[in-house]
Amino acid sequence: MHGLYDQFMEHLAAEDKEKSLDFVRQKLDAGEIDILTLYTEILMPAQNQLVCWQDETLCIWKEHVRTSIIRTIIEFCYPYVVKERDAKFGGANGRKVLIGCPSEEHCLT
């Protein structure tokens, strides 16, 4: 899977939203990757990989751009998530999911 991650990171590092999204779409359509693997082995590590040793202000904006690209990919993948869920579990089962985040990542206004 490392090769797919490296290929994806080339597009993300270039901050090319269109190529990043197209790369993911092609891999999902070809069955080269499933949703869980995409998230755990490509998107999550890519989001955590941003390292900057120079201007912190620039780094913040780079992080925002990359986060935006990854968010677009996640939103785009919803039909694939539903398709995979239906194939594995026979459709929605009426259960609910609780999602949380660290207090430092959430700001109540």
C-alpha positions in Angstrom: 0.0 0.0 0.0 3.0 2.2 0.5 3.2 2.9 -3.3 -0.4 4.2 -3.4 0.3 6.5 -0.4 3.5 7.9 -2.1 1.6 8.5 -5.3 -1.3 10.3 -3.5 1.2 12.4 -1.5 2.8 13.7 -4.7 -0.6 15.2 -5.7 -1.3 16.4 -2.2 2.1 18.0 -1.8 1.5 19.8 -5.0 -1.8 20.9 -3.5 -3.6 19.7 -6.7 -7.1 19.0 -5.6 -8.3 17.7 -9.0 -5.5 15.2 -9.4 -5.8 14.1 -5.7 -9.5 13.4 -6.1 -9.1 11.8 -9.5 -6.4 9.5 -8.1 -8.6 8.3 -5.3 -11.6 7.9 -7.7 -9.6 5.8 -10.1 -8.3 3.5 -7.3 -11.7 3.0 -5.8 -13.3 2.3 -9.2 -10.6 -0.1 -10.2 -11.0 -1.9 -6.8 -7.4 -1.3 -6.0 -8.4 0.1 -2.6 -11.4 -0.1 -0.3 -12.8 2.7 1.9 -11.3 1.5 5.2 -7.8 1.2 3.6 -8.1 4.5 1.9 -8.9 6.2 5.2 -6.4 4.4 7.5 -3.5 4.0 5.2 -3.6 7.0 2.9 -5.8 9.9 4.1 -5.2 9.7 7.9 -1.4 9.4 7.5 -1.4 12.1 4.8 -3.2 14.5 7.2 -0.7 13.8 9.9 2.3 14.1 7.7 2.6 17.9 7.3 6.0 19.0 8.6 7.3 22.5 8.3 10.5 23.9 9.5 10.2 27.4 8.1 7.5 30.1 8.3 4.7 28.8 10.6 2.2 31.1 9.0 2.8 29.5 5.7 2.6 26.1 7.2 -0.8 26.9 8.7 -2.1 27.8 5.2 -0.6 24.7 3.6 -2.3 22.6 6.3 -5.6 24.3 5.6 -5.3 23.6 1.8 -4.3 20.0 2.3 -7.1 19.5 4.9 -9.6 21.0 2.4 -8.4 18.6 -0.3 -8.8 15.6 2.1 -12.2 16.8 3.3 -13.4 17.0 -0.4 -12.2 13.4 -0.9 -14.0 12.2 2.2 -17.2 13.9 1.1 -16.8 12.5 -2.4 -16.4 9.0 -1.0 -19.8 8.8 0.6 -21.5 6.8 -2.2 -18.5 4.3 -2.0 -19.0 4.1 1.8 -22.7 3.3 1.3 -22.0 0.7 -1.5 -19.4 -1.0 0.7 -21.7 -1.0 3.7 -24.5 -2.5 1.7 -22.2 -5.2 0.3 -20.8 -6.1 3.7 -23.8 -5.7 5.9 -26.9 -5.7 3.7 -27.8 -2.0 4.1 -28.5 0.3 6.9 -29.3 -1.4 10.2 -30.8 1.6 12.1 -27.9 1.8 14.6 -26.4 5.1 15.5 -22.7 6.0 15.8 -21.1 8.4 18.3 -18.2 10.4 17.0 -15.9 12.4 19.3 -12.8 14.5 19.1 -10.2 15.8 21.5 -11.3 18.9 23.4 -8.3 20.9 21.8 -9.8 20.2 18.3 -13.3 21.5 19.0 -14.3 25.1 19.8 -17.7 26.0 21.0 -18.9 29.4 20.1 
